[in-house]
Structure formats: C-alpha cells, structure tokens
C-alpha cells in the first residue's frame, strides 16, 4: 500500500515541478517585433512579415494541438503534449467530435504512448521507489533488483496501453479517447473526467460502459502473473495494482480536462 501512495505522490509531483518550470519561460518570443518596429516597416515588408508570421503560427499550432482543435478556443484546446512532457494523443478538445480512430491509428497511439521518452523516465522513477521500499522482496536490491523492477514495470505499462488503447477498443468498437468537457463547474468537470474510466463512447457516438478500460487493465494484471514472483501473486497485491492503474487513468483524465484552463488563465500560455 505504501508503494501505491508513493506512486500517486510521484505522479502529481512530476506535473507540479514541470508546471513550475514552465512558468519561467518568457512571455514573448525574442524575435517578436515591437509596436514601433511594426509601424516603421514598409507596407510590402509588413505584409511579407505578417504572412511569414501567420505561416509559422499555423505550423506551430499543428505541432502543439491535436488535429481536431483547429476551430476551438485556445482555452479549450488539447495539446499533443502537456508541458512538453506528457503524451496527450488520446485527448479531444471540447466541442470537437472527430471520427473514431482506425485500428491502425489506435495501434500507432498505443505505440507512441508506450515508447515515448517520458514513459521510460516515469517507469524509471516508479521502479526506483519500488526498489527502495522493497515492494517485491523476491526481486532483490541494488542494480540487479532495480533492473528486475524496471523491465517488469515497462511491460506492465506497454501491455496495458496496447490492450486498453488498441486491442479491446478495436474488438468492442469503443472510442476510448478522452473527450474534454471544457465547461461547467470545477466539480462537474472533475466528476466527468474521472468517470471516463467507466464510461466511454461507442463508434456511433453513444455512451457505453468502458469495457476496454476495465477489461484491458484487468487483462494486463492477469498477464503480469507470468513474470512477477510468486509472493506478488496474491489477490491483495493484484487488487492494489489494478486500483492504482484505474486511479492513475482517472487522475490523468482530470489533468487533461483542466490543463487548458491552467495554461491559459494561470500560466498565461498557449496550452
């Protein structure tokens, strides 16, 4: 149980530290022309610079936001990465309803989420905590023990991603992406975000029980029985890991929901 608490604390702390660093970025780009400079430009040069700026901005938007967010207010846009760290490929901006991903697209998203550089770092940090607290004593201590935790943690994350994002949604015709609410009270939005681990959309747009999440995380825990030591195969240990996985996904959805507001109104940045 202690490891579960430490993982949750680490999950929240990583985002908090990243946000504080993000706040230190300059408000304006160093090349941005000042009003006096703009007024002194010749009409032709001004038009050329404006066109170049528009082109650059458009390219940047394509990199920073999901493809479906082009017509959404900046305060409601979901970026592809949060803070330049956390992959956010499964989020859809508020008010947007793009077509469900094809099996090929879903497989690609699962792959990017599994092998993103942030995944290696997060697994490394949680493995360090697990080794330090001797979560699975049979795996040992030191460098050998840390590696034993690391590769198991990475497989936990990867097979969970492929099952929840690709395999089960493709078979069950569920669109497991997070569709941001973007409006309403903080409480309603928080409840909505966290409840998406049990409620999702079907390909036809109707709401349904999120079998992909519930069954996918459960299947991942069942698979882990084959590579964790016998002392970790108890009902209590598996239940703890299963609850952690669902809780982590609920917290991730909540962070996705409120990130555009935090970026726009608190940090005064584009999401």
C-alpha positions as CSV (number, residue, x, y, z in Angstrom):
1,X,0.0,0.0,0.0
2,X,2.9,2.4,0.7
3,X,4.2,1.9,-2.8
4,X,0.8,2.8,-4.2
5,X,0.7,6.0,-2.2
6,X,4.3,6.9,-3.3
7,X,3.5,6.3,-6.9
8,X,0.5,8.6,-6.7
9,X,2.5,11.3,-5.0
10,X,5.2,11.0,-7.6
11,X,2.6,11.2,-10.4
12,X,1.3,14.5,-9.0
13,X,4.8,15.9,-8.1
14,X,6.2,15.4,-11.6
15,X,3.4,17.5,-13.1
16,X,3.8,20.2,-10.3
17,X,7.5,20.5,-10.8
18,X,7.1,20.6,-14.6
19,X,4.5,23.4,-14.3
20,X,6.7,25.5,-12.1
21,X,9.5,25.2,-14.6
22,X,7.1,26.1,-17.4
23,X,6.2,29.3,-15.6
24,X,9.7,30.5,-16.0
25,X,9.5,30.7,-19.8
26,X,9.5,34.2,-21.3
27,X,6.1,35.8,-22.1
28,X,7.1,36.7,-25.7
29,X,9.4,35.4,-28.3
30,X,12.7,37.4,-28.6
31,X,12.2,38.0,-32.3
32,X,8.7,39.4,-31.9
33,X,8.7,42.9,-33.4
34,X,7.7,45.7,-31.0
35,X,4.9,48.2,-32.0
36,X,7.5,50.8,-33.0
37,X,9.2,48.3,-35.3
38,X,5.9,47.3,-36.9
39,X,4.9,50.9,-37.6
40,X,8.3,51.6,-39.3
41,X,8.1,48.7,-41.7
42,X,7.2,49.4,-45.3
43,X,3.7,48.1,-46.4
44,X,5.3,45.4,-48.5
45,X,7.6,44.3,-45.8
46,X,4.9,44.4,-43.3
47,X,2.7,42.2,-45.4
48,X,5.5,39.7,-46.0
49,X,6.4,39.6,-42.3
50,X,2.7,39.1,-41.4
51,X,2.4,36.3,-43.9
52,X,5.5,34.6,-42.6
53,X,4.3,35.0,-39.0
54,X,1.0,33.5,-39.9
55,X,2.6,30.6,-41.7
56,X,4.9,30.0,-38.7
57,X,2.0,30.2,-36.3
58,X,0.0,27.7,-38.3
59,X,2.8,25.2,-38.3
60,X,3.3,25.7,-34.6
61,X,-0.4,25.1,-34.0
62,X,-0.2,21.8,-35.9
63,X,2.6,20.7,-33.7
64,X,1.1,21.9,-30.4
65,X,-2.5,20.9,-30.7
66,X,-4.4,17.8,-31.7
67,X,-5.7,17.8,-35.3
68,X,-9.3,18.3,-34.2
69,X,-8.7,21.5,-32.3
70,X,-8.3,24.0,-35.2
71,X,-11.7,25.6,-34.6
72,X,-11.7,25.6,-30.8
73,X,-10.9,28.5,-28.5
74,X,-7.3,28.5,-27.2
75,X,-8.6,28.0,-23.6
76,X,-10.2,24.7,-24.6
77,X,-7.5,23.2,-27.0
78,X,-5.9,19.9,-26.0
79,X,-2.2,19.8,-27.0
80,X,-0.4,16.7,-28.2
81,X,1.9,17.1,-25.2
82,X,1.3,18.6,-21.8
83,X,4.2,20.7,-20.6
84,X,6.2,19.2,-23.5
85,X,6.4,16.0,-21.4
86,X,3.2,14.1,-21.0
87,X,1.8,12.5,-24.2
88,X,-1.7,13.6,-24.8
89,X,-2.6,11.9,-28.1
90,X,-5.8,10.4,-26.8
91,X,-7.4,13.8,-25.8
92,X,-10.1,15.5,-28.0
93,X,-10.7,19.3,-27.5
94,X,-14.0,20.3,-26.0
95,X,-16.8,20.6,-28.6
96,X,-14.9,18.5,-31.2
97,X,-16.2,15.1,-32.3
98,X,-13.8,13.7,-34.8
99,X,-14.4,10.2,-36.3
100,X,-13.2,7.3,-34.2
101,X,-9.6,6.1,-34.8
102,X,-9.0,3.3,-37.2
103,X,-7.3,0.2,-35.9
104,X,-4.0,1.3,-37.5
105,X,-4.3,4.8,-35.8
106,X,-5.2,3.2,-32.4
107,X,-2.1,0.9,-32.7
108,X,0.0,3.9,-33.5
109,X,-1.2,5.8,-30.5
110,X,-0.6,2.8,-28.2
111,X,2.9,2.5,-29.6
112,X,3.7,6.2,-29.1
113,X,2.4,6.1,-25.6
114,X,4.4,3.0,-24.7
115,X,7.7,4.1,-26.2
116,X,7.7,7.8,-25.6
117,X,10.7,9.1,-23.7
118,X,8.5,10.2,-20.8
119,X,7.4,6.5,-20.4
120,X,11.0,5.4,-19.8
121,X,11.5,8.2,-17.3
122,X,8.3,7.5,-15.4
123,X,8.9,3.8,-15.2
124,X,12.4,4.5,-14.0
125,X,11.2,6.7,-11.2
126,X,8.4,4.3,-10.1
127,X,10.9,1.4,-10.2
128,X,13.3,3.3,-8.1
129,X,10.6,3.8,-5.5
130,X,9.6,0.2,-5.6
131,X,13.2,-1.0,-5.2
132,X,13.8,1.5,-2.3
133,X,10.7,0.3,-0.4
134,X,11.3,-3.4,-1.2
135,X,7.9,-3.7,-2.7
136,X,8.7,-7.2,-4.1
137,X,11.4,-8.6,-1.8
138,X,12.0,-11.6,-4.1
139,X,13.3,-9.2,-6.8
140,X,16.2,-8.2,-4.7
141,X,18.0,-4.9,-4.1
142,X,20.7,-2.9,-5.8
143,X,21.3,-2.6,-9.6
144,X,20.1,-6.1,-10.2
145,X,16.9,-5.5,-8.2
146,X,16.3,-2.2,-9.9
147,X,16.5,-3.8,-13.4
148,X,14.1,-6.5,-12.3
149,X,11.6,-3.9,-11.2
150,X,12.2,-1.8,-14.3
151,X,11.6,-4.3,-17.1
152,X,8.5,-5.6,-15.3
153,X,7.2,-2.1,-14.8
154,X,7.8,-1.3,-18.5
155,X,5.9,-4.4,-19.6
156,X,3.1,-3.5,-17.3
157,X,2.7,-0.1,-18.9
158,X,3.2,-1.3,-22.5
159,X,0.8,-4.3,-22.5
160,X,-1.8,-2.1,-20.6
161,X,-1.5,0.5,-23.4
162,X,-2.0,-2.0,-26.2
163,X,-4.9,-3.7,-24.5
164,X,-6.7,-0.5,-23.5
165,X,-6.0,1.7,-26.5
166,X,-5.8,-0.8,-29.3
167,X,-7.0,-4.4,-28.8
168,X,-10.2,-4.1,-26.8
169,X,-11.5,-0.8,-28.4
170,X,-11.0,-2.4,-31.9
171,X,-12.9,-5.6,-31.0
172,X,-15.6,-3.8,-29.0
173,X,-15.9,-0.8,-31.3
174,X,-15.3,1.7,-28.5
175,X,-13.7,5.1,-28.9
176,X,-11.6,5.3,-25.7
177,X,-10.2,8.8,-26.3
178,X,-10.8,11.5,-23.7
179,X,-13.4,14.0,-24.9
180,X,-12.9,17.1,-22.8
181,X,-15.9,18.8,-21.4
182,X,-14.4,22.3,-21.2
183,X,-17.3,24.0,-19.5
184,X,-19.3,23.8,-16.2
185,X,-18.3,23.9,-12.6
186,X,-15.0,22.5,-11.4
187,X,-16.8,19.8,-9.5
188,X,-18.9,18.7,-12.5
189,X,-15.8,18.7,-14.8
190,X,-13.8,16.7,-12.2
191,X,-16.5,14.1,-11.8
192,X,-16.9,13.9,-15.6
193,X,-13.2,13.4,-16.2
194,X,-12.7,10.8,-13.5
195,X,-15.8,8.9,-14.6
196,X,-14.5,8.3,-18.1
197,X,-12.6,5.2,-16.8
198,X,-16.0,3.6,-16.5
199,X,-17.9,5.5,-19.3
200,X,-16.8,5.9,-22.9
201,X,-18.1,6.4,-26.4
202,X,-19.0,3.8,-29.0
203,X,-18.1,4.3,-32.6
204,X,-21.6,5.6,-33.2
205,X,-21.2,8.3,-30.6
206,X,-23.5,6.8,-27.9
207,X,-22.2,6.4,-24.3
208,X,-21.4,2.9,-23.0
209,X,-19.7,1.1,-20.2
210,X,-15.9,1.4,-20.7
211,X,-15.2,-2.3,-21.1
212,X,-11.9,-1.5,-22.8
213,X,-10.5,0.2,-19.8
214,X,-11.9,-2.2,-17.1
215,X,-11.2,-5.4,-19.0
216,X,-7.9,-4.1,-20.5
217,X,-6.4,-3.2,-17.2
218,X,-7.6,-6.4,-15.7
219,X,-6.1,-8.5,-18.5
220,X,-2.8,-6.6,-18.1
221,X,-2.8,-7.7,-14.4
222,X,-3.5,-11.3,-15.4
223,X,-0.6,-11.2,-17.8
224,X,1.7,-9.9,-15.0
225,X,1.2,-13.2,-13.1
226,X,3.6,-14.8,-15.6
227,X,6.6,-12.6,-14.7
228,X,6.1,-11.4,-11.1
229,X,7.4,-13.6,-8.3
230,X,5.0,-15.9,-6.5
231,X,4.9,-13.7,-3.4
232,X,3.3,-10.9,-5.5
233,X,0.5,-13.0,-7.0
234,X,-1.9,-12.7,-4.1
235,X,-5.4,-11.2,-4.5
236,X,-4.4,-8.2,-2.4
237,X,-1.3,-7.4,-4.4
238,X,-3.1,-7.7,-7.7
239,X,-6.1,-5.6,-6.4
240,X,-3.7,-2.9,-5.3
241,X,-2.0,-2.7,-8.7
242,X,-5.4,-2.8,-10.5
243,X,-6.7,0.0,-8.4
244,X,-3.6,2.0,-9.0
245,X,-3.9,1.7,-12.7
246,X,-7.5,2.8,-12.8
247,X,-6.8,5.7,-10.3
248,X,-3.8,6.8,-12.4
249,X,-6.0,6.9,-15.5
250,X,-8.7,8.9,-13.7
251,X,-6.2,11.4,-12.5
252,X,-4.7,11.7,-16.0
253,X,-8.1,12.5,-17.4
254,X,-8.7,15.2,-14.7
255,X,-5.4,16.7,-15.5
256,X,-6.2,16.7,-19.2
257,X,-9.5,18.4,-18.5
258,X,-8.1,21.3,-16.6
259,X,-4.8,21.7,-18.3
260,X,-6.0,24.2,-21.0
261,X,-7.5,26.4,-18.2
262,X,-4.3,26.2,-16.1
263,X,-2.1,27.1,-19.1
264,X,-4.3,29.9,-20.4
265,X,-5.6,31.6,-17.2
266,X,-2.8,30.8,-14.6
267,X,0.4,30.4,-16.6
268,X,-0.8,32.7,-19.5
269,X,0.5,30.4,-22.1
270,X,-1.0,28.5,-25.1
271,X,-1.9,25.0,-23.9
